[in-house]
Amino acid sequence: MTGYGSASHPIAIGQGRFANLQVEIRAVNSRFLDLSFRMPDECRSAEGVLRELLNKHLKRGKVEFRAAWRQSAGQNSNSQSAIAIDPVKLMALKEAQTMIQGQFPSAEALRVADILRYPGVVADSETPEDQWQRATLKAGEEALQQLLQSRQVEGQALAKVLTNALDTMQHMVTKLEPRIPEIVTLYQNKLVTRIEEALGAYATQANIPLNAELMERIRQEVVLYAVRIDVAEELARLQTHIQVARTALAEGGAVGKRLDFLIQELNREANTLGSKAVHEDCTNTALELKLLIEQMREQVQNLE
């Protein structure tokens, strides 16, 4: 399922400076839950708790969690620096450069960009790690709530589509079920008639009499064979699976994986119905059921 949520949280970063922590959570369709995190080092301590939180509320989807912070606008840049420099580290780097250039006179001097990238020159945030963690968690929880709300709206729309498909399937099965005894009887009579005609032609040519005992035996064998093409059990199981799927959609919650299993069972019964079909109505119903099941399968894979 797709969804999006965002939230921001202010945080003091020392020396009278403040920052705005922005969190975004994006989710796209996926059969399984795939979490990824993109956040600054200050927020990394919250990743474990956030991962547990997302696993608790989400079951499917490719989910990306992003966090970033910027210094709040409107602060007086003349009274405080947007970047805090560690003078001790800076002096140590200068002394190291002087010593190296003394040994290697042709070595180039450090550029400003090189100096800023050197570990420790730009002072770490004065904000304690637990404050960053709390701010990240708070913004993450708010963004998650927005994400869940957007996914709930999409889920409700998908549930309506699936319920309509189940209603159509129920109507098809209910319409075909009362006709099964008639279809089986018609097939039995048709099969007996063809066998009698074939045996009669052969008996005439071979001058072999057909007695009543032989014909009764033929009818018994046909009845036993006709039992194998009776699809009443398949239709009953189809109705059961349809009802279970409808109940699951009505109850709500994380039903995607459960519906995945039911789709497989529905497809199995539809295949059996098609393989046993001896009448046009059974064949058409099996084909229409399989079409609806495939349409449902595509939707269910997007449903949590």
Residue pairs with C-beta under 8 A, 6 or more apart in sequence:
1 27
1 29
1 60
1 61
1 151
1 154
1 155
1 158
1 302
1 303
1 304
2 27
2 28
2 29
2 61
2 150
2 151
2 154
3 25
3 26
3 27
3 61
3 147
3 148
3 150
3 151
3 154
4 24
4 25
4 26
4 27
4 146
4 147
4 150
5 24
5 25
5 142
5 143
5 144
5 145
5 146
5 147
5 148
5 149
5 150
6 22
6 23
6 24
6 25
6 143
6 146
7 22
7 23
7 138
7 139
7 140
7 141
7 142
7 143
7 146
8 20
8 21
8 22
8 23
8 139
9 20
9 21
9 23
9 135
9 136
9 138
9 139
9 142
10 18
10 19
10 20
10 21
10 72
11 18
11 19
11 20
11 21
11 69
11 127
11 131
11 132
11 135
12 18
12 19
12 127
12 131
13 19
13 71
13 125
13 126
13 127
14 84
14 125
14 126
14 127
15 80
15 81
15 84
15 126
16 75
16 79
16 80
17 71
17 72
17 75
17 80
17 82
18 71
18 72
18 75
19 69
19 70
19 71
19 72
20 69
20 70
20 71
20 72
21 43
21 67
21 68
21 69
21 135
21 136
21 139
22 67
22 68
22 69
22 70
22 139
23 65
23 66
23 67
23 136
23 139
23 140
23 142
23 143
24 65
24 66
24 67
24 143
25 54
25 63
25 64
25 65
25 66
25 140
25 143
25 144
25 146
25 147
26 63
26 64
26 66
27 58
27 61
27 62
27 63
27 64
27 147
27 151
28 61
28 62
29 60
29 61
29 62
29 301
29 302
30 60
30 61
30 62
31 60
31 301
32 60
33 54
33 55
33 58
33 59
33 60
33 61
33 63
34 61
34 62
34 63
35 51
35 54
35 55
35 63
35 65
36 62
36 63
36 64
36 65
37 47
37 50
37 51
37 64
37 65
37 66
37 67
38 64
38 65
38 66
38 67
39 46
39 47
39 65
39 66
39 67
39 68
39 136
40 67
40 68
40 69
42 69
42 125
42 127
42 129
42 132
43 67
43 69
43 132
43 133
43 136
45 129
45 130
45 132
45 133
45 136
46 132
46 133
46 136
46 137
46 140
49 133
49 137
50 65
50 136
50 137
50 140
53 137
53 140
53 141
53 144
54 63
54 65
54 144
57 144
57 148
58 304
59 254
59 256
59 257
59 304
60 256
60 257
60 303
60 304
61 151
61 304
65 140
67 136
67 139
67 140
71 82
83 116
83 122
84 122
84 123
84 126
85 121
85 122
85 123
86 120
86 121
86 122
86 123
89 118
89 120
89 121
90 115
90 121
93 110
93 115
93 118
93 121
97 109
97 110
100 107
101 107
101 109
115 121
116 122
125 132
151 304
155 303
155 304
158 299
158 302
158 303
159 249
159 252
159 303
161 299
162 245
162 249
162 259
162 296
162 299
162 300
162 303
163 246
163 249
165 292
165 295
165 296
166 242
166 245
166 246
166 249
166 296
168 292
169 238
169 242
169 266
169 289
169 292
169 293
170 239
170 242
172 285
172 288
172 289
173 235
173 238
173 239
173 242
173 285
173 289
174 239
176 235
176 281
176 282
176 285
177 232
177 235
177 239
179 281
180 230
180 231
180 232
180 235
183 278
183 279
183 281
183 282
184 226
184 229
184 230
186 279
187 226
187 229
187 278
187 279
188 222
188 223
188 226
191 222
191 225
191 226
192 218
192 219
192 222
195 218
195 222
196 215
196 218
199 210
199 214
199 218
200 210
202 208
203 209
203 210
228 276
229 276
229 278
230 276
231 272
231 273
231 276
231 277
231 282
234 269
234 272
234 273
234 276
235 273
237 265
237 269
238 266
238 269
238 270
238 273
238 289
241 262
241 265
241 266
241 269
242 266
244 262
245 259
245 262
245 266
248 255
248 258
248 259
248 262
249 255
249 259
254 304
255 303
255 304
256 300
256 301
256 303
256 304
259 296
259 300
259 303
260 300
260 301
263 293
263 296
263 297
263 300
266 289
266 293
266 296
267 290
267 293
267 297
270 286
270 289
270 290
270 293
271 286
271 290
273 282
273 285
273 286
273 289
274 282
274 283
274 286
274 287
274 290
276 282
277 283
277 286
